[in-house]
Protein backbone atom coordinates (compact mmCIF):
# COMPACT_ATOMS: atom_id res chain seq x y z
CA UNK A 1 0.00 0.00 0.00
CA UNK A 2 0.97 3.65 -0.27
CA UNK A 3 0.67 6.25 2.50
CA UNK A 4 0.71 9.87 1.34
CA UNK A 5 1.51 12.55 3.91
CA UNK A 6 -0.03 15.87 2.90
CA UNK A 7 1.49 18.86 4.67
CA UNK A 8 2.23 22.50 4.07
CA UNK A 9 1.36 26.03 5.00
CA UNK A 10 -2.11 26.99 6.15
CA UNK A 11 -3.96 28.48 3.18
CA UNK A 12 -1.84 26.68 0.59
CA UNK A 13 -4.53 24.18 -0.42
CA UNK A 14 -4.02 21.10 1.78
CA UNK A 15 -7.76 20.57 2.24
CA UNK A 16 -8.35 20.80 -1.52
CA UNK A 17 -5.54 18.29 -2.14
CA UNK A 18 -7.02 15.85 0.39
CA UNK A 19 -10.47 16.23 -1.14
CA UNK A 20 -9.05 15.48 -4.58
CA UNK A 21 -7.40 12.34 -3.21
CA UNK A 22 -10.62 11.28 -1.51
CA UNK A 23 -12.41 11.62 -4.86
CA UNK A 24 -9.77 9.22 -6.27
CA UNK A 25 -10.80 6.58 -3.74
CA UNK A 26 -7.93 7.23 -1.35
CA UNK A 27 -8.74 6.89 2.36
CA UNK A 28 -8.03 10.35 3.88
CA UNK A 29 -7.53 11.52 7.47
CA UNK A 30 -7.00 15.19 8.28
CA UNK A 31 -4.93 16.48 11.20
CA UNK A 32 -3.73 13.18 12.60
CA UNK A 33 -1.16 13.57 15.44
CA UNK A 34 2.05 12.89 13.59
CA UNK A 35 3.46 10.37 16.03
CA UNK A 36 0.48 8.09 15.40
CA UNK A 37 1.55 7.55 11.77
CA UNK A 38 3.35 4.21 12.40
CA UNK A 39 0.31 2.86 14.29
CA UNK A 40 -2.01 3.97 11.49
CA UNK A 41 0.24 2.45 8.82
CA UNK A 42 0.34 -0.88 10.67
CA UNK A 43 -3.44 -0.93 10.96
CA UNK A 44 -4.06 0.01 7.33
CA UNK A 45 -1.59 -2.59 6.12
CA UNK A 46 -3.58 -5.29 7.91
CA UNK A 47 -6.99 -4.20 6.58
CA UNK A 48 -6.04 -2.84 3.14
CA UNK A 49 -7.35 -5.96 1.39
CA UNK A 50 -10.84 -5.05 2.57
CA UNK A 51 -11.15 -1.44 1.47
CA UNK A 52 -8.33 0.83 0.34
CA UNK A 53 -5.14 0.49 -1.65
CA UNK A 54 -3.81 3.93 -0.62
CA UNK A 55 -4.26 6.30 2.29
CA UNK A 56 -3.48 9.98 2.82
CA UNK A 57 -2.93 11.87 6.06
CA UNK A 58 -3.05 15.63 6.57
CA UNK A 59 -0.29 16.93 8.87
CA UNK A 60 -0.09 20.65 9.63
CA UNK A 61 0.65 23.30 12.23
CA UNK A 62 -2.19 22.14 14.45
CA UNK A 63 0.08 19.23 15.50
CA UNK A 64 2.37 19.60 18.47
CA UNK A 65 5.53 21.49 17.51
CA UNK A 66 7.95 18.83 18.76
CA UNK A 67 6.46 16.24 16.38
CA UNK A 68 8.16 17.80 13.37
CA UNK A 69 11.66 17.44 14.78
CA UNK A 70 11.18 13.67 14.48
CA UNK A 71 9.70 13.77 10.98
CA UNK A 72 12.38 11.67 9.22
CA UNK A 73 12.59 9.11 12.00
CA UNK A 74 8.84 8.56 12.10
CA UNK A 75 8.67 8.12 8.33
CA UNK A 76 11.42 5.52 8.58
CA UNK A 77 9.29 3.62 11.10
CA UNK A 78 6.46 3.62 8.57
CA UNK A 79 8.73 2.36 5.79
CA UNK A 80 10.15 -0.34 8.06
CA UNK A 81 6.63 -1.77 8.14
CA UNK A 82 6.84 -2.30 4.39
CA UNK A 83 4.56 0.64 3.59
CA UNK A 84 5.56 2.99 0.77
CA UNK A 85 5.44 6.53 2.15
CA UNK A 86 5.44 9.75 0.11
CA UNK A 87 5.18 13.36 1.26
CA UNK A 88 3.45 16.19 -0.60
CA UNK A 89 4.30 19.66 0.73
CA UNK A 90 2.17 22.60 -0.39
CA UNK A 91 3.30 26.19 -0.09
CA UNK A 92 2.55 29.68 -1.43
CA UNK A 93 4.22 33.07 -1.22
CA UNK A 94 3.40 35.45 1.63
CA UNK A 95 1.31 37.96 -0.41
CA UNK A 96 -0.88 35.10 -1.69
CA UNK A 97 -1.39 33.65 1.78
CA UNK A 98 -2.19 37.06 3.26
CA UNK A 99 -4.72 37.67 0.49
CA UNK A 100 -6.37 34.28 0.96
CA UNK A 101 -6.77 34.71 4.70
CA UNK A 102 -8.10 38.22 4.16
CA UNK A 103 -10.68 37.05 1.63
CA UNK A 104 -11.89 34.04 3.62
CA UNK A 105 -11.54 35.68 7.06
CA UNK A 106 -10.21 32.40 8.42
CA UNK A 107 -7.99 32.44 11.47
CA UNK A 108 -4.45 31.21 11.04
CA UNK A 109 -3.76 28.38 13.56
CA UNK A 110 -0.66 30.15 14.91
CA UNK A 111 -2.05 33.66 15.03
CA UNK A 112 -3.48 35.25 18.15
CA UNK A 113 -3.94 38.44 20.07
CA UNK A 114 -0.17 38.90 20.30
CA UNK A 115 0.78 37.29 16.97
CA UNK A 116 -0.22 39.08 13.74
CA UNK A 117 -0.88 37.09 10.57
CA UNK A 118 2.43 37.82 8.84
CA UNK A 119 4.39 36.62 11.89
CA UNK A 120 2.20 33.52 12.16
CA UNK A 121 2.96 32.61 8.54
CA UNK A 122 6.71 33.01 9.12
CA UNK A 123 6.53 30.94 12.32
CA UNK A 124 4.70 28.20 10.46
CA UNK A 125 7.37 28.13 7.74
CA UNK A 126 10.01 27.54 10.42
CA UNK A 127 7.90 24.95 12.21
CA UNK A 128 7.31 22.90 9.06
CA UNK A 129 10.82 23.22 7.67
CA UNK A 130 11.75 19.61 8.62
CA UNK A 131 8.72 18.38 6.68
CA UNK A 132 9.53 20.55 3.67
CA UNK A 133 13.14 19.37 3.67
CA UNK A 134 12.12 15.70 3.36
CA UNK A 135 9.16 16.11 1.00
CA UNK A 136 9.05 14.07 -2.22
CA UNK A 137 6.91 16.60 -4.04
CA UNK A 138 6.81 20.37 -3.45
CA UNK A 139 3.82 22.19 -4.93
CA UNK A 140 3.62 25.98 -4.96
CA UNK A 141 0.00 27.12 -5.31
CA UNK A 142 0.62 30.88 -5.53
CA UNK A 143 -0.56 30.90 -9.14
CA UNK A 144 -2.92 27.91 -8.94
CA UNK A 145 -6.68 28.08 -8.49
CA UNK A 146 -8.82 25.42 -6.82
CA UNK A 147 -9.72 23.60 -10.04
CA UNK A 148 -6.13 23.53 -11.30
CA UNK A 149 -4.90 22.19 -7.96
CA UNK A 150 -7.48 19.38 -7.99
CA UNK A 151 -6.52 18.44 -11.54
CA UNK A 152 -2.79 18.48 -10.84
CA UNK A 153 -3.12 16.31 -7.72
CA UNK A 154 -5.35 13.79 -9.51
CA UNK A 155 -3.09 13.55 -12.54
CA UNK A 156 0.20 13.31 -10.68
CA UNK A 157 -0.90 10.89 -7.99
CA UNK A 158 -3.05 8.86 -10.34
CA UNK A 159 -0.17 8.36 -12.73
CA UNK A 160 2.16 7.95 -9.79
CA UNK A 161 0.51 4.60 -9.07
CA UNK A 162 2.80 3.32 -11.77
CA UNK A 163 6.36 2.84 -10.64
CA UNK A 164 8.15 5.27 -12.95
CA UNK A 165 9.03 8.81 -11.94
CA UNK A 166 6.35 11.42 -12.67
CA UNK A 167 7.72 14.40 -14.63
CA UNK A 168 6.04 17.80 -14.81
CA UNK A 169 7.28 20.29 -17.41
CA UNK A 170 6.31 23.84 -16.39
CA UNK A 171 6.63 27.03 -18.42
CA UNK A 172 6.85 30.38 -16.61
CA UNK A 173 7.79 34.02 -17.07
CA UNK A 174 10.75 35.47 -15.20
CA UNK A 175 8.90 38.79 -14.89
CA UNK A 176 6.45 36.99 -12.58
CA UNK A 177 9.10 35.23 -10.48
CA UNK A 178 10.71 31.81 -10.30
CA UNK A 179 8.57 28.76 -9.49
CA UNK A 180 9.89 27.70 -6.05
CA UNK A 181 8.79 24.09 -6.47
CA UNK A 182 11.02 23.40 -9.51
CA UNK A 183 13.79 20.79 -9.35
CA UNK A 184 15.49 22.07 -12.53
CA UNK A 185 15.16 25.56 -14.05
CA UNK A 186 16.23 26.35 -17.61
CA UNK A 187 16.49 29.99 -18.74
CA UNK A 188 15.65 30.41 -22.44
CA UNK A 189 15.55 34.22 -22.58
CA UNK A 190 18.60 34.15 -24.85
CA UNK A 191 16.53 32.70 -27.72
CA UNK A 192 14.90 34.79 -30.50
CA UNK A 193 11.69 36.24 -29.11
CA UNK A 194 8.41 35.99 -31.10
CA UNK A 195 7.11 38.89 -29.01
CA UNK A 196 8.97 41.31 -31.29
CA UNK A 197 7.03 40.04 -34.30
CA UNK A 198 3.79 42.08 -34.22
CA UNK A 199 1.63 39.35 -35.79
CA UNK A 200 2.92 36.77 -33.26
CA UNK A 201 2.71 38.92 -30.12
CA UNK A 202 -0.90 38.05 -29.17
CA UNK A 203 -0.29 34.32 -29.74
CA UNK A 204 1.46 31.73 -27.53
CA UNK A 205 4.01 29.00 -28.02
CA UNK A 206 1.14 26.53 -28.41
CA UNK A 207 0.01 28.21 -31.66
CA UNK A 208 1.16 26.91 -35.03
CA UNK A 209 2.50 30.25 -36.24
CA UNK A 210 4.73 30.69 -33.21
CA UNK A 211 5.92 27.10 -33.44
CA UNK A 212 6.83 27.61 -37.10
CA UNK A 213 8.77 30.78 -36.26
CA UNK A 214 10.74 29.11 -33.46
CA UNK A 215 11.46 25.98 -35.46
CA UNK A 216 13.21 28.14 -38.04
CA UNK A 217 15.67 29.38 -35.41
CA UNK A 218 18.79 27.15 -35.12
CA UNK A 219 19.42 28.31 -31.54
CA UNK A 220 16.01 27.02 -30.46
CA UNK A 221 16.81 23.57 -31.80
CA UNK A 222 20.14 23.54 -30.01
CA UNK A 223 18.52 24.64 -26.75
CA UNK A 224 15.94 21.85 -27.00
CA UNK A 225 18.65 19.27 -27.69
CA UNK A 226 20.76 20.51 -24.78
CA UNK A 227 17.90 20.32 -22.26
CA UNK A 228 16.74 16.97 -23.67
CA UNK A 229 20.20 15.42 -23.46
CA UNK A 230 20.77 16.77 -19.93
CA UNK A 231 17.51 15.27 -18.67
CA UNK A 232 17.98 11.96 -20.45
CA UNK A 233 21.40 11.67 -18.81
CA UNK A 234 20.49 12.63 -15.25
CA UNK A 235 16.81 11.77 -14.68
CA UNK A 236 17.57 8.01 -14.50
CA UNK A 237 20.02 8.73 -11.68
CA UNK A 238 17.26 10.44 -9.67
CA UNK A 239 14.92 7.58 -10.52
CA UNK A 240 17.47 5.09 -9.20
CA UNK A 241 17.25 6.88 -5.83
CA UNK A 242 13.49 6.16 -5.71
CA UNK A 243 12.52 9.72 -6.59
CA UNK A 244 8.77 9.86 -7.28
CA UNK A 245 8.26 13.37 -8.71
CA UNK A 246 10.30 15.87 -10.67
CA UNK A 247 9.37 19.36 -11.89
CA UNK A 248 11.35 20.80 -14.81
CA UNK A 249 10.72 24.53 -15.28
CA UNK A 250 11.51 26.42 -18.48
CA UNK A 251 11.36 30.21 -18.30
CA UNK A 252 11.36 33.08 -20.76
CA UNK A 253 10.59 36.76 -20.16
CA UNK A 254 6.80 36.70 -20.15
CA UNK A 255 6.08 32.97 -20.13
CA UNK A 256 3.94 33.02 -23.28
CA UNK A 257 6.09 32.05 -26.27
CA UNK A 258 9.53 30.42 -26.02
CA UNK A 259 9.03 28.61 -22.72
CA UNK A 260 5.59 27.33 -23.74
CA UNK A 261 6.95 26.00 -27.03
CA UNK A 262 9.88 24.22 -25.40
CA UNK A 263 7.78 22.72 -22.60
CA UNK A 264 5.37 21.26 -25.14
CA UNK A 265 8.21 19.93 -27.26
CA UNK A 266 10.02 18.41 -24.27
CA UNK A 267 6.84 16.81 -22.92
CA UNK A 268 6.08 15.34 -26.34
CA UNK A 269 9.58 13.89 -26.57
CA UNK A 270 9.57 12.30 -23.10
CA UNK A 271 6.06 10.87 -23.52
CA UNK A 272 7.54 8.57 -26.16
CA UNK A 273 9.50 6.72 -23.48
CA UNK A 274 7.60 7.56 -20.27
CA UNK A 275 3.98 7.30 -19.20
CA UNK A 276 3.99 9.85 -16.37
CA UNK A 277 4.66 13.14 -18.17
CA UNK A 278 2.62 16.34 -17.70
CA UNK A 279 2.91 19.82 -19.24
CA UNK A 280 1.63 22.97 -17.55
CA UNK A 281 1.91 26.69 -18.42
CA UNK A 282 1.82 28.92 -15.36
CA UNK A 283 1.22 32.22 -17.14
CA UNK A 284 -1.49 30.92 -19.50
CA UNK A 285 -3.96 30.20 -16.70
Rosetta blueprint (number, residue, H / E / L):
1 X L
2 X E
3 X E
4 X E
5 X E
6 X E
7 X E
8 X E
9 X L
10 X L
11 X L
12 X L
13 X L
14 X H
15 X H
16 X H
17 X H
18 X H
19 X H
20 X H
21 X H
22 X H
23 X H
24 X L
25 X L
26 X L
27 X E
28 X E
29 X E
30 X E
31 X L
32 X L
33 X L
34 X H
35 X H
36 X H
37 X H
38 X H
39 X H
40 X H
41 X H
42 X H
43 X H
44 X H
45 X H
46 X H
47 X H
48 X L
49 X L
50 X L
51 X L
52 X L
53 X L
54 X E
55 X E
56 X E
57 X E
58 X E
59 X E
60 X L
61 X L
62 X L
63 X L
64 X L
65 X H
66 X H
67 X H
68 X H
69 X H
70 X H
71 X H
72 X H
73 X H
74 X H
75 X H
76 X H
77 X H
78 X H
79 X H
80 X H
81 X L
82 X L
83 X L
84 X E
85 X E
86 X E
87 X E
88 X E
89 X E
90 X E
91 X E
92 X L
93 X L
94 X H
95 X H
96 X H
97 X H
98 X H
99 X H
100 X H
101 X H
102 X H
103 X H
104 X H
105 X L
106 X L
107 X L
108 X L
109 X L
110 X L
111 X L
112 X E
113 X L
114 X L
115 X E
116 X L
117 X H
118 X H
119 X H
120 X H
121 X H
122 X H
123 X H
124 X H
125 X H
126 X H
127 X H
128 X L
129 X H
130 X H
131 X H
132 X H
133 X H
134 X H
135 X L
136 X L
137 X E
138 X E
139 X E
140 X E
141 X L
142 X L
143 X L
144 X L
145 X L
146 X H
147 X H
148 X H
149 X H
150 X H
151 X H
152 X H
153 X H
154 X H
155 X H
156 X H
157 X H
158 X H
159 X H
160 X L
161 X L
162 X L
163 X L
164 X L
165 X L
166 X E
167 X E
168 X E
169 X E
170 X E
171 X E
172 X E
173 X E
174 X H
175 X H
176 X H
177 X L
178 X L
179 X L
180 X L
181 X L
182 X L
183 X L
184 X E
185 X E
186 X E
187 X E
188 X L
189 X L
190 X L
191 X L
192 X L
193 X L
194 X H
195 X H
196 X H
197 X L
198 X L
199 X L
200 X L
201 X L
202 X L
203 X L
204 X L
205 X L
206 X L
207 X L
208 X H
209 X H
210 X H
211 X H
212 X H
213 X H
214 X H
215 X H
216 X L
217 X L
218 X H
219 X H
220 X H
221 X H
222 X H
223 X H
224 X H
225 X H
226 X H
227 X H
228 X H
229 X H
230 X H
231 X H
232 X H
233 X H
234 X H
235 X H
236 X H
237 X H
238 X H
239 X H
240 X H
241 X L
242 X L
243 X L
244 X L
245 X E
246 X E
247 X E
248 X E
249 X E
250 X E
251 X E
252 X E
253 X L
254 X L
255 X L
256 X L
257 X L
258 X H
259 X H
260 X H
261 X H
262 X H
263 X H
264 X H
265 X H
266 X H
267 X H
268 X H
269 X H
270 X H
271 X H
272 X L
273 X L
274 X L
275 X L
276 X L
277 X E
278 X E
279 X E
280 X E
281 X E
282 X H
283 X H
284 X H
285 X L
